[in-house]
Amino acid sequence: MTAVPAADLSAALSDLAADRALLGRTSTAERVAAVLRERIAQGSFPPGTRLSEGRICTALGVSRNTLREAFRLLTHERLLVHRLNRGTFVRVLTAADIVDIYRVRRLVECAALRGLGEPPYAVAEVRAAVTAGERAAAEGRWHACSTANIRFHQALAALAGSARTDEMMRGVLAELRLAFHIMKDPRRFHDPYLSRNQAITDALEAGDAARAERLLAAYLDDSLRQLLAAYPREASQG
C-alpha cells in the first residue's frame, strides 16, 4: 500500500476545501462523489491512500452520511475500496484492471473517431488539451501534463456527442489515473505521447478521422504495453 507523506495529504485536503463552493446549497452525495472523482483523476489522492471521513467532511462541509454515500458510489465505480475496521482507501489496480480499462478505451475512443462523419470536426477542446500538455511539459510540471493527457482523451471521447459516454469515460479515465502512479518517471512516460497527441489532433483538424483513429489505436496499444511492463516491478499490491 502506498504511504502518502503527511504534508502531501494535508495539501490535498486543503485543495479539497476549495471545492466546497462547487457543492452549492443543495449538496448531494453525487456532487461530493464528482468532486472526489475529479481529485482522484488529478492525482491528488494516490492509490492506497486512506481517506479520512472526518477531515474530508470538514474540508467539504458535508455530513458523514453524505460522504459515506459518496464513498459507496465511488466504490461501485472501482475507484475506492472499503476494508472492514480499517476504513476507505483509494483502490490499487491489478494488471487485469489495466487491461480491461484499455479494452474499454479502445471501444469508446476509437469508435468516437470512427463515427465522426464528414469534416470539419469540432476539436477545439482536443487542441486545448494538447496545448495545455505541451505547456506543462515545457515547464517541467509533469503532474499537470498527466492531467492534460486525461483531458485530451476525455475530449476525444466527447466527440461522440453522448452525455452517457462522457459520464462513463470520466470514471474510466479517473481509474486510469490510478494506473499512472506505477510509473516512477512521469517525464519518461508522458513525454513521448505529447507528439502523438499532436499528430492525432493534426489529423482531425485536416479532416482525416480514419488516420486519427489508426494513430490512436497504435497509441493505446503502446501505452498499455508500457504500463504492463512496469507493473510487475513497480506496483504496490497493498
PyRosetta script that sets phi, psi and omega in degrees:
from pyrosetta import init, pose_from_sequence

init()
pose = pose_from_sequence("MTAVPAADLSAALSDLAADRALLGRTSTAERVAAVLRERIAQGSFPPGTRLSEGRICTALGVSRNTLREAFRLLTHERLLVHRLNRGTFVRVLTAADIVDIYRVRRLVECAALRGLGEPPYAVAEVRAAVTAGERAAAEGRWHACSTANIRFHQALAALAGSARTDEMMRGVLAELRLAFHIMKDPRRFHDPYLSRNQAITDALEAGDAARAERLLAAYLDDSLRQLLAAYPREASQG")
pose.set_psi(1, 140.6)
pose.set_omega(1, -177.6)
pose.set_phi(2, -73.3)
pose.set_psi(2, 129.9)
pose.set_omega(2, 174.9)
pose.set_phi(3, -92.7)
pose.set_psi(3, 117.0)
pose.set_omega(3, -178.2)
pose.set_phi(4, -93.2)
pose.set_psi(4, 123.9)
pose.set_omega(4, 177.9)
pose.set_phi(5, -54.9)
pose.set_psi(5, 141.0)
pose.set_omega(5, -177.1)
pose.set_phi(6, -57.8)
pose.set_psi(6, -37.3)
pose.set_omega(6, -179.1)
pose.set_phi(7, -65.6)
pose.set_psi(7, -40.0)
pose.set_omega(7, 179.5)
pose.set_phi(8, -66.7)
pose.set_psi(8, -41.3)
pose.set_omega(8, -180.0)
pose.set_phi(9, -66.1)
pose.set_psi(9, -39.5)
pose.set_omega(9, 178.0)
pose.set_phi(10, -63.8)
pose.set_psi(10, -39.2)
pose.set_omega(10, 178.9)
pose.set_phi(11, -65.2)
pose.set_psi(11, -40.9)
pose.set_omega(11, 179.4)
pose.set_phi(12, -63.8)
pose.set_psi(12, -39.3)
pose.set_omega(12, 179.7)
pose.set_phi(13, -70.5)
pose.set_psi(13, -35.2)
pose.set_omega(13, 176.2)
pose.set_phi(14, -65.0)
pose.set_psi(14, -41.1)
pose.set_omega(14, 176.6)
pose.set_phi(15, -63.0)
pose.set_psi(15, -38.0)
pose.set_omega(15, -179.5)
pose.set_phi(16, -62.5)
pose.set_psi(16, -36.3)
pose.set_omega(16, 179.4)
pose.set_phi(17, -59.9)
pose.set_psi(17, -29.0)
pose.set_omega(17, 178.6)
pose.set_phi(18, -68.1)
pose.set_psi(18, -19.9)
pose.set_omega(18, 179.5)
pose.set_phi(19, -83.5)
pose.set_psi(19, -3.5)
pose.set_omega(19, -176.4)
pose.set_phi(20, -57.3)
pose.set_psi(20, -37.8)
pose.set_omega(20, -178.3)
pose.set_phi(21, -65.1)
pose.set_psi(21, -24.3)
pose.set_omega(21, -179.0)
pose.set_phi(22, -69.0)
pose.set_psi(22, -20.2)
pose.set_omega(22, -176.7)
pose.set_phi(23, -76.7)
pose.set_psi(23, -25.0)
pose.set_omega(23, 177.5)
pose.set_phi(24, 69.5)
pose.set_psi(24, -171.9)
pose.set_omega(24, -178.0)
pose.set_phi(25, -77.6)
pose.set_psi(25, -23.8)
pose.set_omega(25, -176.7)
pose.set_phi(26, -107.6)
pose.set_psi(26, 59.0)
pose.set_omega(26, -177.7)
pose.set_phi(27, -60.0)
pose.set_psi(27, 135.7)
pose.set_omega(27, 178.4)
pose.set_phi(28, -133.2)
pose.set_psi(28, 163.1)
pose.set_omega(28, 178.3)
pose.set_phi(29, -61.1)
pose.set_psi(29, -34.8)
pose.set_omega(29, 179.7)
pose.set_phi(30, -63.3)
pose.set_psi(30, -39.9)
pose.set_omega(30, 179.7)
pose.set_phi(31, -69.9)
pose.set_psi(31, -39.4)
pose.set_omega(31, 176.2)
pose.set_phi(32, -62.6)
pose.set_psi(32, -43.7)
pose.set_omega(32, 178.1)
pose.set_phi(33, -60.3)
pose.set_psi(33, -39.8)
pose.set_omega(33, -179.9)
pose.set_phi(34, -63.2)
pose.set_psi(34, -41.4)
pose.set_omega(34, 178.7)
pose.set_phi(35, -64.2)
pose.set_psi(35, -46.5)
pose.set_omega(35, -179.0)
pose.set_phi(36, -67.2)
pose.set_psi(36, -38.2)
pose.set_omega(36, 177.8)
pose.set_phi(37, -59.6)
pose.set_psi(37, -43.4)
pose.set_omega(37, 179.9)
pose.set_phi(38, -63.9)
pose.set_psi(38, -41.2)
pose.set_omega(38, 179.9)
pose.set_phi(39, -66.8)
pose.set_psi(39, -36.9)
pose.set_omega(39, 176.0)
pose.set_phi(40, -66.0)
pose.set_psi(40, -42.1)
pose.set_omega(40, 178.8)
pose.set_phi(41, -62.6)
pose.set_psi(41, -30.8)
pose.set_omega(41, 178.5)
pose.set_phi(42, -81.8)
pose.set_psi(42, -7.5)
pose.set_omega(42, 178.6)
pose.set_phi(43, 86.2)
pose.set_psi(43, 12.4)
pose.set_omega(43, -178.3)
pose.set_phi(44, -67.0)
pose.set_psi(44, -31.9)
pose.set_omega(44, -179.4)
pose.set_phi(45, -121.0)
pose.set_psi(45, 98.5)
pose.set_omega(45, -176.2)
pose.set_phi(46, -69.0)
pose.set_psi(46, 164.6)
pose.set_omega(46, 176.1)
pose.set_phi(47, -55.6)
pose.set_psi(47, 139.2)
pose.set_omega(47, -179.6)
pose.set_phi(48, 89.9)
pose.set_psi(48, -7.9)
pose.set_omega(48, 179.8)
pose.set_phi(49, -69.3)
pose.set_psi(49, 129.7)
pose.set_omega(49, 173.5)
pose.set_phi(50, -82.5)
pose.set_psi(50, 128.1)
pose.set_omega(50, -178.3)
pose.set_phi(51, -95.3)
pose.set_psi(51, 115.2)
pose.set_omega(51, -178.5)
pose.set_phi(52, -77.8)
pose.set_psi(52, 118.7)
pose.set_omega(52, 178.4)
pose.set_phi(53, -58.4)
pose.set_psi(53, -47.5)
pose.set_omega(53, -175.4)
pose.set_phi(54, -61.9)
pose.set_psi(54, -45.5)
pose.set_omega(54, -176.2)
pose.set_phi(55, -71.1)
pose.set_psi(55, -36.8)
pose.set_omega(55, 179.0)
pose.set_phi(56, -72.2)
pose.set_psi(56, -38.8)
pose.set_omega(56, 175.7)
pose.set_phi(57, -58.9)
pose.set_psi(57, -42.4)
pose.set_omega(57, 179.0)
pose.set_phi(58, -65.6)
pose.set_psi(58, -44.2)
pose.set_omega(58, -178.0)
pose.set_phi(59, -62.2)
pose.set_psi(59, -41.3)
pose.set_omega(59, -176.2)
pose.set_phi(60, -95.9)
pose.set_psi(60, -12.6)
pose.set_omega(60, 179.9)
pose.set_phi(61, 70.0)
pose.set_psi(61, 39.7)
pose.set_omega(61, -179.5)
pose.set_phi(62, -122.7)
pose.set_psi(62, 165.6)
pose.set_omega(62, -180.0)
pose.set_phi(63, -80.3)
pose.set_psi(63, 161.8)
pose.set_omega(63, 177.2)
pose.set_phi(64, -64.2)
pose.set_psi(64, -35.7)
pose.set_omega(64, 179.3)
pose.set_phi(65, -63.2)
pose.set_psi(65, -42.8)
pose.set_omega(65, 177.8)
pose.set_phi(66, -62.5)
pose.set_psi(66, -45.1)
pose.set_omega(66, -179.0)
pose.set_phi(67, -64.5)
pose.set_psi(67, -40.6)
pose.set_omega(67, -179.6)
pose.set_phi(68, -64.5)
pose.set_psi(68, -35.7)
pose.set_omega(68, 175.7)
pose.set_phi(69, -66.8)
pose.set_psi(69, -39.3)
pose.set_omega(69, 175.7)
pose.set_phi(70, -62.3)
pose.set_psi(70, -41.7)
pose.set_omega(70, 176.3)
pose.set_phi(71, -58.9)
pose.set_psi(71, -41.7)
pose.set_omega(71, -179.9)
pose.set_phi(72, -63.2)
pose.set_psi(72, -40.9)
pose.set_omega(72, 178.6)
pose.set_phi(73, -61.7)
pose.set_psi(73, -44.0)
pose.set_omega(73, -177.9)
pose.set_phi(74, -73.9)
pose.set_psi(74, -27.2)
pose.set_omega(74, 173.3)
pose.set_phi(75, -66.5)
pose.set_psi(75, -40.1)
pose.set_omega(75, 177.5)
pose.set_phi(76, -63.5)
pose.set_psi(76, -31.4)
pose.set_omega(76, 178.3)
pose.set_phi(77, -83.1)
pose.set_psi(77, 1.2)
pose.set_omega(77, 177.6)
pose.set_phi(78, 70.7)
pose.set_psi(78, 21.8)
pose.set_omega(78, 176.1)
pose.set_phi(79, -91.9)
pose.set_psi(79, -28.6)
pose.set_omega(79, -179.6)
pose.set_phi(80, -123.3)
pose.set_psi(80, 162.1)
pose.set_omega(80, 174.3)
pose.set_phi(81, -139.8)
pose.set_psi(81, 138.2)
pose.set_omega(81, 178.1)
pose.set_phi(82, -101.8)
pose.set_psi(82, 128.8)
pose.set_omega(82, 178.4)
pose.set_phi(83, -113.5)
pose.set_psi(83, 123.3)
pose.set_omega(83, -175.2)
pose.set_phi(84, -54.5)
pose.set_psi(84, 129.5)
pose.set_omega(84, 178.1)
pose.set_phi(85, 65.4)
pose.set_psi(85, 9.0)
pose.set_omega(85, 179.3)
pose.set_phi(86, -122.4)
pose.set_psi(86, -29.5)
pose.set_omega(86, 177.9)
pose.set_phi(87, 120.0)
pose.set_psi(87, -163.4)
pose.set_omega(87, -177.9)
pose.set_phi(88, -111.2)
pose.set_psi(88, 133.6)
pose.set_omega(88, -175.0)
pose.set_phi(89, -127.5)
pose.set_psi(89, 151.0)
pose.set_omega(89, 169.2)
pose.set_phi(90, -68.8)
pose.set_psi(90, 133.0)
pose.set_omega(90, -170.9)
pose.set_phi(91, -69.6)
pose.set_psi(91, 143.5)
pose.set_omega(91, 171.5)
pose.set_phi(92, -99.0)
pose.set_psi(92, 122.1)
pose.set_omega(92, -175.5)
pose.set_phi(93, -76.5)
pose.set_psi(93, 154.2)
pose.set_omega(93, 169.9)
pose.set_phi(94, -98.2)
pose.set_psi(94, 167.8)
pose.set_omega(94, 176.6)
pose.set_phi(95, -60.5)
pose.set_psi(95, -37.5)
pose.set_omega(95, 178.9)
pose.set_phi(96, -63.1)
pose.set_psi(96, -36.1)
pose.set_omega(96, 176.3)
pose.set_phi(97, -60.3)
pose.set_psi(97, -44.7)
pose.set_omega(97, -177.4)
pose.set_phi(98, -63.2)
pose.set_psi(98, -43.6)
pose.set_omega(98, 178.0)
pose.set_phi(99, -59.6)
pose.set_psi(99, -42.9)
pose.set_omega(99, -178.0)
pose.set_phi(100, -68.6)
pose.set_psi(100, -38.4)
pose.set_omega(100, 177.2)
pose.set_phi(101, -58.8)
pose.set_psi(101, -45.8)
pose.set_omega(101, -179.1)
pose.set_phi(102, -69.8)
pose.set_psi(102, -29.9)
pose.set_omega(102, 174.2)
pose.set_phi(103, -61.3)
pose.set_psi(103, -45.3)
pose.set_omega(103, 178.9)
pose.set_phi(104, -64.7)
pose.set_psi(104, -41.2)
pose.set_omega(104, -178.8)
pose.set_phi(105, -61.1)
pose.set_psi(105, -43.6)
pose.set_omega(105, 178.9)
pose.set_phi(106, -62.5)
pose.set_psi(106, -43.6)
pose.set_omega(106, -179.1)
pose.set_phi(107, -61.4)
pose.set_psi(107, -40.8)
pose.set_omega(107, -173.6)
pose.set_phi(108, -87.9)
pose.set_psi(108, -54.7)
pose.set_omega(108, -174.0)
pose.set_phi(109, -66.3)
pose.set_psi(109, -44.5)
pose.set_omega(109, 179.7)
pose.set_phi(110, -66.7)
pose.set_psi(110, -38.4)
pose.set_omega(110, 178.3)
pose.set_phi(111, -65.2)
pose.set_psi(111, -34.5)
pose.set_omega(111, 178.4)
pose.set_phi(112, -61.3)
pose.set_psi(112, -41.2)
pose.set_omega(112, 179.0)
pose.set_phi(113, -73.0)
pose.set_psi(113, -37.5)
pose.set_omega(113, -179.2)
pose.set_phi(114, -64.5)
pose.set_psi(114, -30.0)
pose.set_omega(114, -176.0)
pose.set_phi(115, -96.3)
pose.set_psi(115, 17.3)
pose.set_omega(115, -174.3)
pose.set_phi(116, -68.4)
pose.set_psi(116, -28.7)
pose.set_omega(116, -177.4)
pose.set_phi(117, 81.4)
pose.set_psi(117, -148.4)
pose.set_omega(117, -174.9)
pose.set_phi(118, -84.7)
pose.set_psi(118, 140.7)
pose.set_omega(118, 175.1)
pose.set_phi(119, -72.3)
pose.set_psi(119, 167.1)
pose.set_omega(119, 5.7)
pose.set_phi(120, -78.9)
pose.set_psi(120, 158.3)
pose.set_omega(120, -178.4)
pose.set_phi(121, -107.5)
pose.set_psi(121, 147.4)
pose.set_omega(121, -179.3)
pose.set_phi(122, -85.1)
pose.set_psi(122, 86.2)
pose.set_omega(122, -173.0)
pose.set_phi(123, -111.6)
pose.set_psi(123, 23.7)
pose.set_omega(123, -178.8)
pose.set_phi(124, -59.9)
pose.set_psi(124, -41.2)
pose.set_omega(124, -179.5)
pose.set_phi(125, -69.2)
pose.set_psi(125, -35.0)
pose.set_omega(125, 176.4)
pose.set_phi(126, -63.1)
pose.set_psi(126, -48.0)
pose.set_omega(126, 179.7)
pose.set_phi(127, -62.5)
pose.set_psi(127, -40.5)
pose.set_omega(127, -179.9)
pose.set_phi(128, -61.9)
pose.set_psi(128, -38.1)
pose.set_omega(128, 178.9)
pose.set_phi(129, -67.6)
pose.set_psi(129, -39.1)
pose.set_omega(129, 177.1)
pose.set_phi(130, -61.4)
pose.set_psi(130, -46.9)
pose.set_omega(130, -179.8)
pose.set_phi(131, -61.3)
pose.set_psi(131, -42.7)
pose.set_omega(131, 179.8)
pose.set_phi(132, -63.6)
pose.set_psi(132, -40.3)
pose.set_omega(132, 179.4)
pose.set_phi(133, -65.5)
pose.set_psi(133, -42.8)
pose.set_omega(133, 179.7)
pose.set_phi(134, -65.6)
pose.set_psi(134, -39.3)
pose.set_omega(134, 178.8)
pose.set_phi(135, -64.6)
pose.set_psi(135, -44.7)
pose.set_omega(135, -179.9)
pose.set_phi(136, -62.6)
pose.set_psi(136, -40.7)
pose.set_omega(136, 179.6)
pose.set_phi(137, -64.6)
pose.set_psi(137, -42.4)
pose.set_omega(137, -179.6)
pose.set_phi(138, -61.8)
pose.set_psi(138, -29.0)
pose.set_omega(138, -179.4)
pose.set_phi(139, -94.1)
pose.set_psi(139, 1.8)
pose.set_omega(139, 179.6)
pose.set_phi(140, 73.1)
pose.set_psi(140, 20.3)
pose.set_omega(140, 179.8)
pose.set_phi(141, -96.4)
pose.set_psi(141, 80.2)
pose.set_omega(141, -171.7)
pose.set_phi(142, -74.3)
pose.set_psi(142, -26.4)
pose.set_omega(142, 173.6)
pose.set_phi(143, -63.9)
pose.set_psi(143, -44.8)
pose.set_omega(143, 178.1)
pose.set_phi(144, -67.5)
pose.set_psi(144, -32.7)
pose.set_omega(144, 176.9)
pose.set_phi(145, -63.7)
pose.set_psi(145, -41.3)
pose.set_omega(145, 177.4)
pose.set_phi(146, -61.7)
pose.set_psi(146, -42.2)
pose.set_omega(146, 178.1)
pose.set_phi(147, -63.2)
pose.set_psi(147, -41.5)
pose.set_omega(147, 178.0)
pose.set_phi(148, -63.2)
pose.set_psi(148, -35.2)
pose.set_omega(148, 177.8)
pose.set_phi(149, -64.6)
pose.set_psi(149, -41.3)
pose.set_omega(149, 175.5)
pose.set_phi(150, -60.6)
pose.set_psi(150, -42.8)
pose.set_omega(150, 179.2)
pose.set_phi(151, -62.5)
pose.set_psi(151, -37.2)
pose.set_omega(151, 178.3)
pose.set_phi(152, -58.8)
pose.set_psi(152, -47.1)
pose.set_omega(152, -177.5)
pose.set_phi(153, -73.6)
pose.set_psi(153, -31.9)
pose.set_omega(153, 172.2)
pose.set_phi(154, -61.3)
pose.set_psi(154, -41.7)
pose.set_omega(154, -178.9)
pose.set_phi(155, -67.3)
pose.set_psi(155, -37.0)
pose.set_omega(155, 175.9)
pose.set_phi(156, -61.9)
pose.set_psi(156, -48.3)
pose.set_omega(156, 179.7)
pose.set_phi(157, -62.7)
pose.set_psi(157, -33.8)
pose.set_omega(157, -178.7)
pose.set_phi(158, -66.8)
pose.set_psi(158, -17.3)
pose.set_omega(158, 177.3)
pose.set_phi(159, -63.8)
pose.set_psi(159, -17.2)
pose.set_omega(159, 176.7)
pose.set_phi(160, -68.6)
pose.set_psi(160, -19.5)
pose.set_omega(160, 178.7)
pose.set_phi(161, 68.9)
pose.set_psi(161, 32.8)
pose.set_omega(161, -177.1)
pose.set_phi(162, -122.2)
pose.set_psi(162, 119.5)
pose.set_omega(162, 178.5)
pose.set_phi(163, -63.3)
pose.set_psi(163, -35.4)
pose.set_omega(163, 179.2)
pose.set_phi(164, -66.9)
pose.set_psi(164, -40.9)
pose.set_omega(164, 176.7)
pose.set_phi(165, -64.0)
pose.set_psi(165, -42.4)
pose.set_omega(165, 179.1)
pose.set_phi(166, -59.2)
pose.set_psi(166, -44.0)
pose.set_omega(166, -178.8)
pose.set_phi(167, -64.3)
pose.set_psi(167, -43.8)
pose.set_omega(167, 180.0)
pose.set_phi(168, -63.4)
pose.set_psi(168, -43.1)
pose.set_omega(168, -177.4)
pose.set_phi(169, -68.9)
pose.set_psi(169, -29.0)
pose.set_omega(169, 176.0)
pose.set_phi(170, -58.8)
pose.set_psi(170, -44.4)
pose.set_omega(170, 178.9)
pose.set_phi(171, -68.9)
pose.set_psi(171, -43.3)
pose.set_omega(171, -179.4)
pose.set_phi(172, -61.9)
pose.set_psi(172, -44.1)
pose.set_omega(172, -177.3)
pose.set_phi(173, -75.0)
pose.set_psi(173, -28.8)
pose.set_omega(173, 172.8)
pose.set_phi(174, -66.1)
pose.set_psi(174, -40.0)
pose.set_omega(174, 176.9)
pose.set_phi(175, -65.5)
pose.set_psi(175, -37.9)
pose.set_omega(175, 178.1)
pose.set_phi(176, -59.4)
pose.set_psi(176, -38.0)
pose.set_omega(176, -179.5)
pose.set_phi(177, -58.5)
pose.set_psi(177, -30.4)
pose.set_omega(177, 176.6)
pose.set_phi(178, -63.7)
pose.set_psi(178, -34.6)
pose.set_omega(178, 179.1)
pose.set_phi(179, -69.3)
pose.set_psi(179, -34.7)
pose.set_omega(179, -177.6)
pose.set_phi(180, -60.9)
pose.set_psi(180, -24.8)
pose.set_omega(180, -176.3)
pose.set_phi(181, -67.2)
pose.set_psi(181, -15.4)
pose.set_omega(181, 179.3)
pose.set_phi(182, -77.3)
pose.set_psi(182, -13.7)
pose.set_omega(182, -179.7)
pose.set_phi(183, -86.4)
pose.set_psi(183, 110.2)
pose.set_omega(183, -173.4)
pose.set_phi(184, -73.9)
pose.set_psi(184, -21.2)
pose.set_omega(184, -179.9)
pose.set_phi(185, -117.4)
pose.set_psi(185, 89.3)
pose.set_omega(185, -175.1)
pose.set_phi(186, -62.2)
pose.set_psi(186, -31.4)
pose.set_omega(186, 178.9)
pose.set_phi(187, -63.9)
pose.set_psi(187, -48.1)
pose.set_omega(187, -178.8)
pose.set_phi(188, -61.2)
pose.set_psi(188, -35.1)
pose.set_omega(188, -179.0)
pose.set_phi(189, -75.1)
pose.set_psi(189, -47.9)
pose.set_omega(189, -170.4)
pose.set_phi(190, -86.7)
pose.set_psi(190, -31.2)
pose.set_omega(190, -172.9)
pose.set_phi(191, -56.5)
pose.set_psi(191, -44.7)
pose.set_omega(191, -178.6)
pose.set_phi(192, -63.7)
pose.set_psi(192, -22.8)
pose.set_omega(192, -176.7)
pose.set_phi(193, -84.7)
pose.set_psi(193, -11.5)
pose.set_omega(193, 178.2)
pose.set_phi(194, -62.0)
pose.set_psi(194, -46.2)
pose.set_omega(194, -180.0)
pose.set_phi(195, -68.8)
pose.set_psi(195, -29.4)
pose.set_omega(195, 179.0)
pose.set_phi(196, -73.4)
pose.set_psi(196, -36.9)
pose.set_omega(196, 172.7)
pose.set_phi(197, -60.3)
pose.set_psi(197, -42.1)
pose.set_omega(197, 179.0)
pose.set_phi(198, -61.4)
pose.set_psi(198, -43.8)
pose.set_omega(198, -178.4)
pose.set_phi(199, -65.0)
pose.set_psi(199, -40.2)
pose.set_omega(199, 178.1)
pose.set_phi(200, -63.5)
pose.set_psi(200, -43.5)
pose.set_omega(200, -179.6)
pose.set_phi(201, -66.2)
pose.set_psi(201, -42.0)
pose.set_omega(201, 177.4)
pose.set_phi(202, -58.5)
pose.set_psi(202, -42.6)
pose.set_omega(202, -179.8)
pose.set_phi(203, -63.6)
pose.set_psi(203, -40.9)
pose.set_omega(203, 178.9)
pose.set_phi(204, -65.9)
pose.set_psi(204, -41.9)
pose.set_omega(204, 179.4)
pose.set_phi(205, -66.9)
pose.set_psi(205, -26.1)
pose.set_omega(205, 176.6)
pose.set_phi(206, -84.1)
pose.set_psi(206, -1.7)
pose.set_omega(206, 178.9)
pose.set_phi(207, 82.9)
pose.set_psi(207, 13.1)
pose.set_omega(207, -177.0)
pose.set_phi(208, -103.1)
pose.set_psi(208, 78.5)
pose.set_omega(208, -178.7)
pose.set_phi(209, -66.2)
pose.set_psi(209, -34.4)
pose.set_omega(209, -179.4)
pose.set_phi(210, -62.7)
pose.set_psi(210, -43.4)
pose.set_omega(210, 177.8)
pose.set_phi(211, -65.9)
pose.set_psi(211, -41.7)
pose.set_omega(211, 178.8)
pose.set_phi(212, -59.5)
pose.set_psi(212, -40.1)
pose.set_omega(212, 179.4)
pose.set_phi(213, -66.6)
pose.set_psi(213, -41.5)
pose.set_omega(213, 179.0)
pose.set_phi(214, -62.8)
pose.set_psi(214, -42.6)
pose.set_omega(214, 178.4)
pose.set_phi(215, -62.9)
pose.set_psi(215, -41.5)
pose.set_omega(215, -178.9)
pose.set_phi(216, -66.1)
pose.set_psi(216, -42.8)
pose.set_omega(216, -179.3)
pose.set_phi(217, -61.1)
pose.set_psi(217, -43.7)
pose.set_omega(217, 178.5)
pose.set_phi(218, -65.7)
pose.set_psi(218, -39.8)
pose.set_omega(218, 178.5)
pose.set_phi(219, -58.4)
pose.set_psi(219, -48.1)
pose.set_omega(219, -178.3)
pose.set_phi(220, -66.1)
pose.set_psi(220, -39.0)
pose.set_omega(220, 177.6)
pose.set_phi(221, -62.0)
pose.set_psi(221, -44.1)
pose.set_omega(221, -178.9)
pose.set_phi(222, -67.1)
pose.set_psi(222, -41.9)
pose.set_omega(222, 180.0)
pose.set_phi(223, -63.2)
pose.set_psi(223, -42.5)
pose.set_omega(223, 178.7)
pose.set_phi(224, -62.2)
pose.set_psi(224, -46.3)
pose.set_omega(224, 179.8)
pose.set_phi(225, -59.9)
pose.set_psi(225, -39.6)
pose.set_omega(225, -178.7)
pose.set_phi(226, -65.5)
pose.set_psi(226, -43.5)
pose.set_omega(226, 179.1)
pose.set_phi(227, -65.2)
pose.set_psi(227, -44.1)
pose.set_omega(227, -177.9)
pose.set_phi(228, -67.3)
pose.set_psi(228, -34.3)
pose.set_omega(228, 178.1)
pose.set_phi(229, -65.3)
pose.set_psi(229, -35.1)
pose.set_omega(229, -179.4)
pose.set_phi(230, -81.8)
pose.set_psi(230, -28.4)
pose.set_omega(230, -168.5)
pose.set_phi(231, -59.1)
pose.set_psi(231, -49.0)
pose.set_omega(231, -177.0)
pose.set_phi(232, -61.0)
pose.set_psi(232, -29.8)
pose.set_omega(232, -177.7)
pose.set_phi(233, -85.3)
pose.set_psi(233, -34.3)
pose.set_omega(233, -165.3)
pose.set_phi(234, -113.7)
pose.set_psi(234, -20.8)
pose.set_omega(234, -172.5)
pose.set_phi(235, -76.4)
pose.set_psi(235, 139.6)
pose.set_omega(235, 172.3)
pose.set_phi(236, -80.8)
pose.set_psi(236, 139.6)
pose.set_omega(236, -178.2)
pose.set_phi(237, -107.6)
pose.set_psi(237, 26.4)
pose.set_omega(237, -173.7)
pose.set_phi(238, -44.6)
pose.dump_pdb("model.pdb")
